[in-house]
Amino acid sequence: MELLSGNEAIAQGAWEAGVSIGVAYPGTPSTETMESFAEKDGVYAEWCPNEKVALEVGIGASAAGARVLATMKHVGVNVAADPLFTAAYTGVGGGLVILAADDPGMHSSQNEQDSRFYALAARIPMLEPSDSAEALAFTREAYDLSERFDVPFLIRSTVRISHTKTPVETGSRAEHRLVPYEKDAGKWVMMPAFAKPRRKVQDARVAALKEWVEDCPYNIISRGSSEIGIVCSGAAYQHVAEAMPEASIFKLGITWPLPEQALKDFAGTVDALYVVEEASDYLSTQIKSFGIAIDQVPGKALPLDGELTPSLVGAAFGAQEAPHVTQQSDIPGRPPALCAGCPHRLVFKELTRIRAIVTGDIGCYTLGALPPLSAMDTCVDMGASISMAHGFELALAETEHRPVVAVIGDSTFGHSGLSSLLNTVYNQGSGTVCILDNRTTAMTGQQGNPFNGITLQKRPTRELDLEGIIAALGIEDIATVNPHDMKAVRSALKAATGSDGLSVIVFRAPCVLVDRARKPAFEVTDDCRACGVCPTLGCPAISKEPETGRASIDDTMCIGCGQCAQYCAFSAIVSTADAVKGESSVRL
């Protein structure tokens, strides 16, 4: 018996099923799945530039006869949707399982998308575990099912399943022999002449799946009182089971296709039927489409957004709230912030200074949108910064306007920013693009990417030439700048935003979590005039004394980057190393 998170259990289930190839792009809450899989014996795993590429690699490996695991977060399924829908036509060679890790509550995402709608739309079966034991078992068994029905299988987790550790019984690995590849254009070449017959194959498969799901072992009914029947799945089941132990519960382990007749039979055995799910109406909509009546919860309505809890479920059924300590209302907020010494900070500070319109992107640098920097105007999806900047420039072309600057990270640029920049160049766009190259994929846990040249399993590779790739697109105005140097950042931005053409600035310095070397901390001397400039950097090591308004630096948090000292007009911020020598300023 082991304690495994849902992510670790999915990796273990794939390994036990004989999976030899894993492909992914890191994205919370899915990231640890491929990291865990990559550590296992006898497997090959890689980070791909994006989820579409990852799934295409997976489909190719499956066509060649291997069993494959592809993992991504819910918004990554959007990126992979093109090959996903067509893979539902081609089917598989070796079993292919795709993890879609959803994020109710948006702990680290820009929306609360429900990936079950993708299963419905693509007509790909989806298994939905409610704990780590099921995550392991469902994944392991999904490979046999994938090959049996000749279709990829989706596994849906949510953040609570992905990251919660529960007991599991692990097993041994079942070696899988490659399914011999045989040329079959009718199966693998999805041009209209071949896709039309494959649609009929898909229809027959769906009919078989709908018959199978009526009696499959993943849907479990727990009989309780006949007064209340509740249909649920995944993490919601755990909350229902805790809050409503007396109810009859239909726990769905497969959420597409749904077992229509089994649900009708269950509804006929209870006086009132309810559906409990998180931030979605997927289950209730599908169940209603079968002609099954669903009752409104008698108590407080379930929230339309966010994660559920047992107390929320209990309140929905009129249960009194359990005694608990009320959270203090006077506790100050603690918003997230860029780390002390983050190489992105001065870029955002200077962008605020020039009042730029900043189209942002997905990454830890999105925190530059928060006070006191407040430097980002937009953030939509991976790669959108460059495309949206081009759109801003088009719309404002005939007006006097503030500088338009796109900000994107190195991993995100490799994910989808490159094609956006290609579009701007092709259409003779203008503006400024800032690529924040911190030598890693920082937000999801310091993973490798094509531009830092580090692979998932540390295989030999090469670091791609970021400036060379940009130049190859035909861009001539390219600068590489140390983002810790305020004057260099200011000068580069002034030159780029003053240009009539398209400029790209690569701000290159390692993330402080990659380069953990600490220099002597900085301190504030008696020369401080309480001008309030240094706190506007938003460094968590800098605070303001409430009585005097003077700045203060926490030497346990300060890593000695010296960014703040460059903004002090009174030389009141000095390195402790310089202070010992009697010096009063810092020069970087």
C-alpha positions in Angstrom: 0.0 0.0 0.0 1.3 3.4 -1.0 0.1 7.0 -0.7 0.1 8.4 -4.3 -1.4 11.6 -5.7 -3.8 11.2 -8.6 -1.1 12.3 -11.0 1.4 9.8 -9.6 -1.3 7.1 -9.7 -2.1 7.8 -13.4 1.7 7.5 -14.2 1.9 4.2 -12.3 -1.2 2.8 -14.0 0.3 3.6 -17.4 3.6 2.0 -16.5 1.8 -1.1 -15.2 -0.1 -1.3 -18.5 3.2 -1.5 -20.4 3.3 2.0 -21.7 6.6 2.8 -23.2 6.2 6.4 -24.5 5.0 9.5 -22.6 4.4 13.0 -24.2 3.2 16.2 -22.7 3.5 19.9 -22.3 3.7 20.9 -18.6 0.6 22.6 -17.2 -0.9 22.6 -13.7 -2.6 20.5 -12.4 -1.3 17.8 -14.8 2.5 18.4 -14.7 3.6 15.9 -12.1 2.0 13.0 -14.1 4.6 13.0 -16.8 7.4 13.9 -14.4 6.5 10.8 -12.4 6.2 8.6 -15.5 9.6 9.8 -16.8 11.3 8.4 -13.6 10.1 4.8 -14.3 12.1 2.0 -15.8 11.9 1.2 -19.4 10.1 4.3 -20.6 10.7 7.2 -22.9 9.2 10.6 -22.0 9.5 14.1 -23.4 8.3 17.6 -23.0 6.9 18.8 -26.4 6.7 22.5 -27.5 2.9 22.3 -27.0 0.0 19.9 -26.5 -1.0 19.6 -30.2 2.5 18.4 -31.0 2.5 16.1 -28.0 -0.7 14.4 -29.0 0.5 14.1 -32.6 3.7 12.4 -31.5 1.5 10.2 -29.4 -0.8 9.3 -32.3 2.3 8.5 -34.4 3.7 6.2 -31.7 0.3 4.5 -31.3 0.0 4.0 -35.0 3.4 2.3 -34.9 2.1 -0.1 -32.2 3.3 1.4 -28.9 1.2 2.1 -25.9 1.3 5.9 -25.2 0.4 8.3 -22.4 -0.3 12.0 -23.3 -0.9 14.5 -20.5 -2.1 18.1 -20.5 -4.3 20.5 -18.5 -7.7 21.4 -19.6 -6.8 24.4 -21.7 -4.1 22.3 -23.3 -6.9 20.1 -24.7 -8.0 23.2 -26.7 -4.6 23.3 -28.3 -4.7 19.5 -29.0 -8.3 19.5 -30.2 -7.4 19.3 -33.9 -5.6 16.0 -33.7 -7.9 14.8 -30.9 -11.1 14.9 -33.0 -9.5 13.2 -35.9 -7.9 10.5 -33.7 -11.5 9.6 -32.9 -11.8 8.6 -36.5 -8.5 6.9 -37.1 -8.5 4.9 -33.9 -5.3 3.5 -32.5 -2.6 0.9 -33.0 -1.3 0.6 -29.5 -3.5 1.8 -26.8 -3.6 5.7 -26.4 -4.7 7.4 -23.2 -5.0 11.1 -22.8 -5.1 12.8 -19.4 -7.2 16.0 -19.3 -6.6 17.7 -15.9 -9.3 20.2 -15.2 -9.0 23.1 -12.7 -12.3 24.0 -11.0 -11.7 27.0 -8.9 -9.0 28.3 -11.3 -6.2 27.8 -8.9 -3.7 28.2 -11.8 -5.8 28.7 -14.9 -7.6 31.3 -16.9 -11.0 29.5 -17.1 -13.0 26.7 -15.5 -13.4 24.6 -18.7 -15.0 21.1 -18.3 -13.2 18.6 -20.6 -16.1 16.2 -20.5 -17.7 18.3 -23.2 -14.7 17.4 -25.4 -15.4 13.7 -24.9 -19.0 14.3 -25.9 -18.1 16.4 -28.9 -15.2 14.2 -30.2 -17.1 11.0 -29.2 -14.1 9.7 -27.3 -14.8 7.6 -24.1 -13.8 9.3 -20.9 -13.1 7.7 -17.5 -13.3 9.9 -14.4 -11.6 8.5 -11.2 -12.7 9.7 -7.8 -9.5 8.9 -5.9 -5.9 7.7 -6.6 -6.8 4.0 -6.4 -9.3 4.5 -9.2 -6.9 6.8 -11.1 -4.4 3.9 -11.2 -6.9 1.2 -12.0 -8.8 3.2 -14.7 -5.6 4.2 -16.4 -4.1 0.7 -16.4 -7.4 -0.8 -17.8 -7.9 2.0 -20.3 -5.2 0.6 -22.5 -6.9 -2.7 -23.0 -10.2 -0.8 -23.7 -8.5 1.5 -26.1 -7.2 -1.4 -28.2 -10.5 -3.3 -27.8 -12.6 -0.5 -29.1 -9.9 1.0 -31.4 -10.2 4.5 -30.0 -8.2 6.8 -27.7 -9.5 6.9 -24.1 -9.6 10.2 -22.1 -8.9 10.3 -18.3 -10.4 13.3 -16.6 -9.0 14.5 -13.3 -9.6 17.7 -11.4 -7.2 19.6 -9.3 -8.4 17.8 -6.1 -7.9 14.4 -7.6 -4.6 15.3 -9.3 -2.9 16.6 -6.1 -4.6 14.6 -3.2 -2.7 11.6 -2.0 -4.8 8.5 -1.2 -3.9 4.8 -0.6 -3.3 2.6 -3.6 -2.1 -0.9 -4.2 0.6 -0.8 -6.9 1.3 -3.7 -9.2 4.0 -5.0 -11.5 4.5 -4.1 -15.1 2.9 -6.0 -17.9 5.2 -5.8 -20.9 3.5 -4.8 -24.1 4.7 -6.0 -27.5 4.4 -3.6 -30.3 1.3 -4.1 -32.4 2.7 -4.8 -35.9 2.3 -1.8 -38.1 0.6 -2.5 -41.5 0.0 0.2 -44.1 -3.7 1.0 -44.1 -4.5 4.3 -45.8 -8.2 3.8 -45.1 -7.5 4.0 -41.4 -4.7 6.5 -41.1 -5.1 8.9 -44.1 -8.0 11.2 -43.1 -8.8 12.7 -46.5 -12.5 12.9 -47.3 -12.6 9.7 -49.3 -11.3 7.7 -46.4 -12.7 9.8 -43.5 -16.3 9.2 -44.7 -16.1 5.5 -44.2 -14.3 6.0 -40.9 -17.2 8.0 -39.7 -19.4 4.9 -40.1 -16.8 2.9 -38.2 -17.0 5.5 -35.5 -20.8 5.3 -35.4 -20.6 1.5 -34.9 -18.0 1.9 -32.2 -20.1 4.5 -30.3 -23.0 2.0 -30.4 -20.8 -0.7 -29.0 -19.5 1.7 -26.3 -23.0 2.7 -25.3 -23.9 -1.0 -24.9 -20.8 -1.7 -22.9 -21.1 1.2 -20.5 -24.5 0.0 -19.2 -22.8 -2.8 -17.3 -19.2 -1.6 -17.0 -17.7 -2.0 -13.6 -16.7 1.7 -13.3 -20.2 2.9 -12.5 -21.1 2.1 -9.0 -24.4 2.4 -7.1 -24.3 2.8 -3.3 -27.8 2.0 -2.0 -29.0 4.2 0.9 -32.3 5.9 1.5 -34.8 5.8 -1.4 -35.8 9.3 -0.6 -32.7 10.9 -2.1 -30.7 9.7 -5.1 -27.6 11.6 -6.2 -25.6 11.3 -9.4 -22.1 12.5 -9.3 -18.5 11.7 -10.4 -14.9 12.4 -9.6 -14.0 14.6 -6.7 -17.7 15.6 -6.3 -18.4 12.0 -5.2 -16.1 12.3 -2.2 -17.9 15.4 -1.0 -21.3 13.8 -1.6 -20.3 10.6 0.2 -19.2 12.7 3.2 -22.0 15.1 3.4 -24.9 12.7 2.5 -24.0 9.2 3.8 -27.7 8.3 4.0 -28.4 9.0 0.3 -28.4 6.5 -2.6 -25.5 7.5 -4.8 -24.8 6.7 -8.4 -21.1 7.3 -8.9 -20.2 7.5 -12.5 -16.7 6.2 -13.3 -17.2 6.8 -17.1 -18.7 10.1 -18.0 -18.9 9.6 -21.8 -20.9 7.8 -23.0 -23.3 7.8 -20.1 -25.3 4.7 -19.2 -28.7 5.9 -20.2 -30.7 2.9 -19.2 -28.8 2.4 -15.9 -29.5 6.0 -15.0 -33.2 5.6 -15.8 -33.4 2.5 -13.7 -31.7 4.3 -10.8 -34.0 7.3 -11.1 -37.0 4.9 -10.8 -35.8 3.7 -7.4 -35.6 7.0 -5.7 -38.2 9.6 -4.7 -36.1 12.6 -5.8 -33.0 12.6 -8.1 -30.3 15.2 -7.9 -27.1 15.8 -9.8 -24.0 17.3 -8.0 -21.1 18.5 -10.0 -18.5 21.3 -9.9 -18.6 24.5 -12.0 -20.5 22.8 -14.8 -23.9 21.5 -16.0 -22.4 18.7 -18.1 -24.0 15.8 -16.2 -27.3 17.4 -15.6 -27.7 18.5 -19.3 -26.9 15.0 -20.5 -29.1 13.2 -18.0 -32.0 15.6 -18.9 -31.5 14.7 -22.5 -32.4 11.1 -21.7 -35.8 12.4 -20.5 -34.9 11.9 -16.8 -36.3 14.5 -14.5 -33.8 16.1 -12.1 -35.0 17.8 -8.9 -33.7 21.1 -7.6 -31.8 20.8 -4.4 -34.0 21.7 -1.4 -31.5 23.9 0.4 -28.9 26.5 -0.6 -28.2 26.3 -4.3 -24.9 24.7 -5.3 -22.4 27.4 -6.5 -22.1 27.8 -10.3 -18.3 28.2 -10.0 -15.4 26.9 -8.0 -14.7 23.7 -6.2 -17.3 21.9 -4.0 -16.8 21.0 -0.4 -18.8 18.7 1.9 -20.3 21.7 3.7 -21.5 23.2 0.4 -23.1 19.9 -0.6 -24.7 19.5 2.9 -26.1 23.1 2.7 -27.6 22.3 -0.7 -29.6 19.5 1.0 -30.6 21.6 4.0 -28.1 20.3 6.5 -27.0 22.6 9.3 -23.5 23.8 9.0 -21.1 22.0 11.3 -19.6 24.0 14.2 -16.4 25.7 13.1 -14.2 28.7 13.8 -15.1 31.7 11.6 -12.3 33.1 9.6 -11.1 36.5 10.9 -12.2 39.2 8.6 -9.4 41.6 9.5 -6.6 39.5 8.1 -4.8 41.4 5.3 -4.8 39.9 1.9 -1.6 38.2 0.7 -1.7 38.4 -3.1 1.0 36.5 -5.1 4.0 38.4 -6.2 7.1 38.0 -8.4 9.9 36.4 -6.3 12.6 38.6 -4.8 15.2 39.0 -7.4 12.9 38.0 -10.3 14.5 39.0 -13.6 11.1 40.1 -14.9 10.5 42.9 -12.3 12.5 45.7 -13.9 11.0 45.1 -17.3 7.5 45.6 -15.9 8.6 48.6 -13.9 10.0 50.3 -17.0 6.9 49.4 -19.0 4.8 51.0 -16.4 7.1 54.0 -16.5 6.5 54.6 -20.2 2.8 53.9 -19.9 2.9 51.1 -22.4 -0.1 49.1 -23.5 1.2 45.6 -22.5 -0.4 42.5 -24.0 0.7 39.7 -21.7 0.8 35.9 -21.8 0.6 32.8 -19.7 3.4 32.4 -17.2 4.5 33.5 -13.7 5.2 36.9 -15.3 1.5 37.4 -15.5 1.9 38.5 -11.9 3.2 41.7 -13.4 -0.5 42.6 -13.8 -0.9 43.0 -10.1 -0.2 46.1 -8.0 2.1 47.9 -7.5 3.5 47.1 -10.9 0.1 46.9 -12.6 2.0 46.6 -15.9 -0.2 44.2 -17.9 -3.3 45.1 -19.9 -4.3 41.7 -21.3 -3.8 38.0 -20.8 -5.9 35.5 -22.7 -4.0 32.3 -23.7 -0.7 30.9 -24.6 0.9 32.9 -27.4 -1.8 35.6 -27.5 0.5 38.4 -26.4 2.1 38.8 -29.8 -1.1 38.2 -31.8 -3.1 40.7 -29.6 -0.3 43.3 -29.9 -0.6 43.1 -33.6 -4.3 43.5 -33.3 -3.8 46.6 -31.1 -1.4 48.1 -33.7 -3.9 47.5 -36.5 -6.8 49.1 -34.6 -4.7 52.1 -33.4 -2.8 52.6 -36.7 -4.3 55.9 -37.6 -4.2 57.4 -34.1 -1.7 58.8 -31.7 -1.3 56.1 -29.1 0.8 54.8 -26.3 3.5 52.2 -27.1 2.1 48.7 -27.6 4.4 46.0 -26.2 3.9 42.2 -26.1 5.5 40.3 -23.2 6.0 36.5 -23.5 8.2 33.9 -21.8 10.7 31.6 -23.5 8.7 28.4 -23.1 5.5 30.1 -24.1 7.2 31.6 -27.2 8.2 28.0 -28.2 4.6 26.8 -27.4 2.7 29.2 -29.7 4.4 32.6 -29.7 6.6 31.7 -32.7 3.6 31.3 -35.1 2.2 34.6 -33.7 5.4 36.4 -34.4 5.5 34.8 -37.9 2.1 36.3 -38.6 3.2 39.8 -37.5 6.2 39.6 -39.7 4.3 38.2 -42.7 1.7 41.0 -42.4 4.4 43.6 -42.0 3.3 44.5 -38.5 5.0 46.8 -36.1 5.4 47.2 -32.4 7.7 45.7 -29.7 7.9 42.1 -28.5 9.7 41.4 -25.2 10.7 37.7 -24.7 11.4 37.1 -21.0 14.0 34.3 -21.2 14.5 33.1 -17.7 16.0 29.8 -18.9 13.1 27.6 -17.7 9.4 26.9 -17.7 9.1 28.6 -14.3 5.4 28.7 -13.4 4.9 24.9 -13.6 8.0 23.9 -11.8 11.2 24.6 -13.7 10.7 22.2 -16.6 12.9 22.2 -19.7 12.0 23.7 -23.1 13.6 24.0 -26.5 15.3 27.3 -25.6 17.1 26.2 -22.5 18.0 22.9 -24.1 17.0 20.6 -21.1 14.9 17.6 -21.9 12.6 15.8 -19.5 14.8 12.8 -19.0 18.0 14.8 -19.3 18.9 13.3 -22.7 21.6 15.0 -24.7 20.2 17.7 -26.9 20.9 21.2 -28.0 19.8 24.7 -26.9 18.0 26.4 -29.7 19.2 29.8 -30.8 16.4 32.1 -29.9 17.9 35.2 -31.5 18.8 33.2 -34.6 15.3 31.9 -35.0 13.9 35.4 -34.7 16.4 36.7 -37.2 15.5 33.9 -39.6 12.0 35.3 -39.7 13.4 38.5 -41.2 13.4 40.6 -38.1 16.5 42.9 -38.0 15.9 44.9 -34.9 16.9 42.4 -32.2 18.5 43.2 -28.8 19.6 41.0 -26.0 19.5 42.7 -22.6 20.3 41.9 -19.0 17.0 42.5 -17.2 18.7 43.2 -13.9 20.3 46.3 -15.4 17.8 49.1 -15.1 19.5 51.5 -17.5 19.9 48.9 -20.1 16.3 47.9 -19.8 15.2 51.5 -20.0 17.4 52.2 -23.0 16.3 49.1 -24.9 12.6 49.8 -24.4 13.0 53.5 -25.4 14.8 52.5 -28.6 12.3 49.7 -29.5 9.1 51.6 -28.8 10.5 54.6 -30.6 11.0 52.6 -33.8 8.5 52.5 -36.6 9.1 48.8 -37.4 9.0 45.6 -35.5 11.5 45.2 -32.6 12.2 42.2 -30.4 14.1 42.4 -27.1 15.3 39.2 -25.5 15.6 39.8 -21.7 17.8 37.0 -20.6 18.6 36.0 -17.0 17.9 32.8 -15.1 14.9 32.4 -12.8 15.9 32.8 -9.1 14.7 29.2 -8.5 17.1 27.9 -11.2 20.1 30.0 -10.2 19.9 29.9 -6.4 23.2 31.7 -5.7 22.7 34.4 -3.1 24.7 37.6 -2.9 25.0 39.7 0.2 21.6 41.2 1.1 20.9 44.9 0.7 19.9 47.3 3.4 18.4 50.8 3.8 20.7 53.4 5.4 19.8 56.6 7.3 19.9 58.5 4.0 16.4 57.1 3.2 14.0 60.1 2.5 10.8 57.9 2.6 10.2 58.9 -1.0 8.3 55.6 -1.6 9.9 54.7 -4.9 11.4 51.3 -4.0 8.2 49.7 -2.7 6.7 50.3 -6.1 8.9 47.6 -7.4 6.7 45.1 -5.7 9.6 43.1 -4.3 8.4 41.0 -1.3 11.7 41.8 0.5 10.9 45.5 0.6 8.4 47.0 2.9 7.5 50.4 4.4 7.9 51.3 8.0 4.4 52.3 9.1 5.5 55.0 11.5 8.2 56.8 9.4 7.3 55.7 5.9 10.9 54.7 5.3 11.8 51.7 3.4 12.9 48.4 5.0 14.5 45.3 3.5 14.1 41.9 5.0 17.5 40.4 4.8 16.1 36.8 5.0 14.3 37.3 1.7 16.7 39.6 -0.1 18.9 37.7 -2.5 21.2 40.6 -3.3 20.1 41.3 -6.9 20.5 45.1 -6.4 17.5 46.1 -8.5 16.1 48.3 -5.8 19.4 50.2 -5.3 19.3 51.3 -9.0 16.0 53.2 -8.3 17.2 55.0 -5.1 17.9 58.6 -6.0 19.6 59.1 -2.6 21.9 56.1 -2.6 20.2 55.0 0.5 20.1 51.3 -0.5 23.4 49.6 -0.3 24.8 46.1 -0.3 25.7 44.8 3.2 29.0 43.8 1.7 29.6 47.4 0.6 28.4 48.8 3.9 31.1 46.8 5.7 33.6 48.4 3.4 32.2 51.8 4.1 30.8 52.2 0.6 27.5 54.0 0.0 26.3 52.8 -3.5 26.0 49.9 -5.7 27.2 49.5 -9.3 26.0 46.6 -11.3 
